[in-house]
Amino acid sequence: MTMRDNMTIRKPKGNVAAIIIALAIILVAGVSEGLANRVYIDIDSPTFQRIPLAISDFQRQGQDRLPTDEMLGWFSNELTRLLNITGIFNIQAGKQTAVDRNRAPLDFIRFTEWRLIGAEYLINGRIQQLGPEVSVELRLYDLIKGELLVGKRYSGSPEDRKIMVQRFASEVLANFTGDGSIYDSKIAFVSRRGKTSEISVINFDGTNLTKIIEVPSLLLAPKWSPDGKTMAFTSFQEDNPDLYFRSLVGAGTTRKIMGFRGINLPGTWSPDGKKLLLTLSIDGNEEIYSMNIDGLQLTRLTNHFAIDVSPCYSPDGQQIAFVSNRAGSPQIYVMNADGSNVRRLTFDGNYNTSPSWSPKGGKIAYEGMVGGRFQIFSVDEDGLNPIQLTTEGNNESPSWSPDGKYIAFTSKKDGKAKIAIINANGTNLRILQEGPDNYLSPSWSPRLK
């Protein structure tokens, strides 16, 4: 891929028409200071309302007919799609052609007219095609303040255009939320068809479904390493639930790591990637262990007659959430990373399992049984404020996005299995993958560069 992100457009001072283009990949001091002091929008708030954003028709640069109308339309449509799926923006669809039809200069914005259609922010763009290279200039404006917020120029081949739009969508998202990394992440999951299972990955936007591994047996619990280069999982291919590592670099290799008789099931990796939590039944009872990746040394963390399973690290690696039936029914507990100071987290409901700690901290997602069906909940990491996030069908196995703004989970309704995503406040349900297979164990990757 030869695409170049070769320009940052400076924030104008005073006259909006006075746009200066910096011929380097740097942030201008004025923009950097603004970002450092910015108060970002809390999209998890129950009172959050989508941001009114218009996307104007993209313009050609130059006198020829390239790029084509089809390419111009593709850029605006793809940018609209990528921003829409976040659940953050209210795109002024169908209204963006009401103004600026005369192909005025890119920096000439009729701020008042755009505000009249209900928009508070505007994206416009200009595309130039010279031979085999496409140059795209994209800008985000604040229509209320009348100022440029983000300006970028990208160059590359026409095949790179999706990456160009994705990068600018990330810039837009970061401007409002402080983090635009979501487009650089994937969700791994298991699909089972008869006696065959496979682990696949799919992009956040639902594209590029790719099979990682397929075996004629059950697969479970794919878990990404923090650098995104290795995936731990459990396979029954040798008639025992053994632990494997799959390299995700290059051609990829798979190696068996652990095969104690009984369960060898991965939890999450430590934030530094040096340890992996495990559920093992070496002595016949499920207990939680940590394993040093270097040397594969095991440390037992729980020692209780009850069943202890499904461990996950807190984002700082100092605590572990897990499931135990030591109070008579499966509930979420938290302990220190060395196994000390065990305390119960969930008290509502008689069946709560599959904890997943938000990368931002503060929240733990889990599945709980309500009326005979499983639903996705979140709770503060101190056990307060449990909130039910889903209501229909069976919904299980939550996994947080790397920015802590979304939750992936499996869903089943009307006989159809789904990999679904919701915003952290339970809104904006989106089906990522749907089919007749049995989907299991979704796992969100870190940001993949």
N, C-alpha and C positions, 0 to 999 in steps of 0.2 A: 504494500500500500504506500503510495507516494504522495498522499495528500499533505498539504502544508497549511498549518494554522499560522499564517505569517503576519497578521496585523491585528492590533487592538486599536479601536477607534476611540479617541480621547473624548471625555465628557466636555461639552462646550461650555465656555464661560460667557454668560450674558447672551449674546445673539446666537440662537440655535443654528443659524446658517453657517456660523464660523466653526466648521468641523475640521479638526486636525487629525491626520492619520499618522500613527506611529509605525515606522517600518521595523518593528521588533516585537517579540512576544513578551511584552511587559505590561503591567498595569500602570496606568498613569496615576500620579500622586493624588490628584483630586478624587479619582474613582476609588483608590485604595483607602483613602481616609474615610470616604463615605461608607465603604463596606465594613471597615473596622468599627464604626460607630453605629451601624445599622441595627435597628430592632426588627428582627425577622418575624414573619407572620406565624402564629401558632395554629397550624392546620389541624391539630388534634383537639382543639377546643370545641365543645359541643355547640358553641355559638358561631363557629366559623362559617363564613359565606364565600362562595367561589368568587375569584377575582375577575371582574369584567375586562376581557382582553380582546382586542380586534387584531386581525391579521389582514393586511391590505394585499391587493394583487401585486405580485412581484413584477419588477420592471426588467426590461432588457437594457444592457449598456452597449451602446454602439448603434450603427445604422442598419446592420444586416438583420436577417430574420432568425439568426441563431442567438440564444437557444430557442427551440420551438415552443409553441404555445403549450404543448403537452408537458415539456420539461418545466416551464414556468408554473403550470398548475400543479405538477407533482410536488415541487418544493413547498408551496403553501399548504397543500393538502396533507403532506407528510408531517410538517411542523404542527399543523392543527391536530392531527391524530396523536402525536407523541405528547403534546401538552394536555389534550383532553383526557388521556387515560390516567393522569395523575390524580384526577378528582379535585384539583386545586383551582382550575380556571373555568370561567364561563366564556367560551369563545363566541364572539359575536358573529355566528355563522350566517352567511347570506347577506350580511350588512356591510362587509368590508369593501364592496365595490361601489358603495354609495358616494364615496368621495375620492379625490385624488385620481380621477380617471385620465387626466390630461398628461400623465407621464411627467409631472413636474420633477425637479431635482429631488434626489432621495432625502435631502435634509430640509426640504420645504414641506412642513407639516401644517395642515389646517386643524390645529388643536381643538378649536371650538366646535367645528363640524363633527369631528370624531366623538367628542363628548356628548353631542346631541343624540347620537345613536346608542348611548348608554355605556360606552367604553371608557375605562380609566387608564388603560395602557394600550399601546399600539406596537405591533411589529411590522416593519416593512423590509423590503430586500431588493437587491439588484443583482442580476446574473449576467455574466459575460462569458462567451464561449469563443476561444481562439484556437483553432486547430484541435488537437487532442485534449486541451486543458480547459477546465471550467473554473471560473472565479466567481465566488459568491460573497456578497457583502450583506450582512444582516444587522438590524438595529432594533433595540427595544427602547421605547419612549414612555415617560410618565406624562400622561395627557393633562393631569391636574396641575403639576408643577411646570409643565412645558419644558422638559429637559430630557436629554439622552441618558439612559441608564447603562446600557450595554451596547457595544458595537464590535463586531468581529468580521474578519475577512478570511475565507478559506479558499485554497486552490488545490486542484487535483483532477483526476480523470472523471468522466461521467459516472464510472462505476463506484466512485468514492462519495457520491452525493448523499447516500443515506448516513454515512459517518459525519458528513458536514452538518446535516440537519440535526443529528443526534447531539453533536457537540454544542450546537447553539441552544438546543432545548435544555441541555444541562446548565448552560450559562444563565438562561432565563429562570430555571428552577432555583439555582443557587442565589440569584438576586433576591428572591422572595423568602426562601426558607433557610439559606445558609449552606445548603448541601445539594449538589446536583448530580451525585454519584449514582443515582438509581439506574440510569440507562446503561451503566457499565457493570450490571450484575445479572445473574442467571438464577433460575430455580431448578434444582435437581429433584427428581422424584422417581419412584418405582411404579411401573405398570406391570400388572400380572394378567396373563392370558392363559388359562388352563394350568399346565405345569411349567410354563415358561415365564420367566421374569426378566425385565430389563430396567436399567437405570438410564434415564434420559435427562437432558438439560434443555431449558427453553429460556429465551430472553424475557426480560421484564415486559416488553411490549408484545409478547406472544409470537414472536418470529423465531426462525432458526431452531426448530426442534431437532435435536441431535442425540442419537443413541450412543451411550458411553460403553455399556457392557450388556451382554445378554447371556443367560445361562438357562438350562432346562431344570431349574429348581427355584426355590423362593429366595429373593433378595430383600434385604431390609436396611433401613436407617443409613442412607448416604449422608456423610458429614464432611463438609469442606474444611480444609486447613485454612488458617488465617491468610496465607499468601495465595490461596486459590490453586495451588499446584498439585495437591494430593487430596484424594477422597477416601475416607474410611467407610467401610460398609460391612454388613454381615451377609454371608452366603451359605445356603444349605447344600451346595453342590457336592460335598463329600458326606452327605447324610448327617451333618452336625452343624449347628449355627456357629460357623467360624468367622474370625475377624480377618479382613483383607484390606490392603491399601492399593489404590489405583492411582498411578501417576497420570496427571492431566497435561503433561508437557510432551510435546513431540508426538511420536506414535503411541505413547502410553503403554505402561506395563502394569501387570497385576501380580501381587505377591501375597501369599498367606502369611499373616502376622501371628495369629494366635488360634489354637485349636483345642483348648481344654474341653473335656467332655462336659456337655451342657452348654449354657448360653455364653456367647462371647459377642456382646452387643455394644457398639460405640455410642457414647454420649457426645458432648461437644469437645472441641479442642480448647486448650487454654489460649488466652489472647496473644501470648507470645509464641504459640505454636510448639512449645517444648513438651507439653503434656496432652494426653487424651484421656478423658473420662470413659470408664467402661462399666457395664453391668456384667458380672461374671457369677456363675453358679458352681464354682470349683468344689465347694463342700456340700453341694446339694441345695443351697438356699441362695437366692439372688441377693448379691451385695454389690456395693459401689466401690470401685477402685480407680486410682489414677495410674497412668502408665507414662514413664519418661520415654519420649520418642528415641532419644539416644540411649541405646542399651536395653530398651524395652523392660526396664525394671518396674515392678508393680508395687503399689502402696495401697493397702486396704483402708478405706475411709469409713465404712459402716460395719457394725458388728452387732446385729440384732436378729432375734428369732423371726421378726417380720420380714416381708419382702420389700427390698429397697431397689428402685430402678429409675431409669430415665433421667440421669444427671445432666445438668447444664451449668456452665460457668457464668458468673456475673461478668459484665464488661471489663471490670478491673482485675478479674481473676482471683479475688479475695473470698468469694462466697460461691456456694453451689446450691442450686435448687434441685430437688429430686422428688420422687413419689414414693410413699410408704403406706402400708396398710397397718402400721403399728397401733393406730387408734381404732381399728376394726373395719375401716373402709379406706380405699385409696384416697389420699389427700396429698397436697403439695407441702413440702417442708423445705427449710433452708438451713444450711450449716456452713461453718467456716471451711475454707479450702482444705484444711488439715483434718476435717471430720469432726471438729469440736463444736460445741454450742448449737446443738440441733434444736430448732423451734418450728412449730407448725405454722403454716401460712394461711391455708384455706380452711374455713369452717362452715361456709354455706354449701349445701348439697352433700350427698353421700357418695359421690364418685367424681373425683377430680384428678386429672392426670396430664401427661405430656407438657411439662413446663418449658417455656422458651423465654429467655431473658432479653429484654430490649437492648440493643447495642448502645442506646443513649442512656441506659440505666433508668431507674425509677419505676418501670413496669415489667410485669411478668405475664405473658399470655399462657393460656392453658385450655384444655377441653374439660367440660363438666357436663354431667348428665342432667337433663331437664325433661320431665315427662317421657322418659324412656328413650330419648334421643340425645346425642352429644351436640353441644354447642361450644363456640369459641368465646372465652372470657378473657378479660385482663384484670389485673389487680396490682395495686401499688406494692413495691417490694417490701413494705412493712406490714402487708396484709390488709390494708385499708382500701376502701372504695372498689370492691369487685364490680365489674361492669360486664353484662352480657352483650356481645358484639354481633352474634348471628341468631337467627330465630327459626329458619326453615330448613328442613332436611336434616341429615346427619353431617356434622362438620367436625373434623378432627385434625390433630397433628399440626398446630400452628408453628410457623417459623417466621421470624422478623426479617425485614429487609435491612441491609447494612446501614441505612440512614435512620432506622427506627421509625419510619413513617407509614409502613405498610406491613401487613401480615398475610403470608401465604398459608393455605390449608387445603386439605382434601374435603370434598363435599359430595354427598350422594343424595339425589332426589329424583323421584319418578323413574328409578332404575338406571339412571345415568350417573357415571362417575365423573368428577370434575377436579381439576386443580384451579382453585379460586384465589383471588386477592381482594382484600379490603383495606381501606385506610385505617389507621390505628384507632380512630374514633368509631369504627363500625360502618362508615358510609362508603359509597362508591364501590359496591360489589362488582367484580369483573371476573369473567370466566377466562382462564388462560388456556386450558386444554380440556376437552370433553370427549368422552368415548365410552364404549361398552366395557372396557377393561376395568380392573380393580386398581385404583390408584392409591399409593401408600407413601408415607414418609417424605413429604416435601421438605427441602432444605435449601435455604437461600444462601447464595454465595456471598463472599466479601466483594468489595469493588474489584473488578477484574480489569487491569490496565493492559 
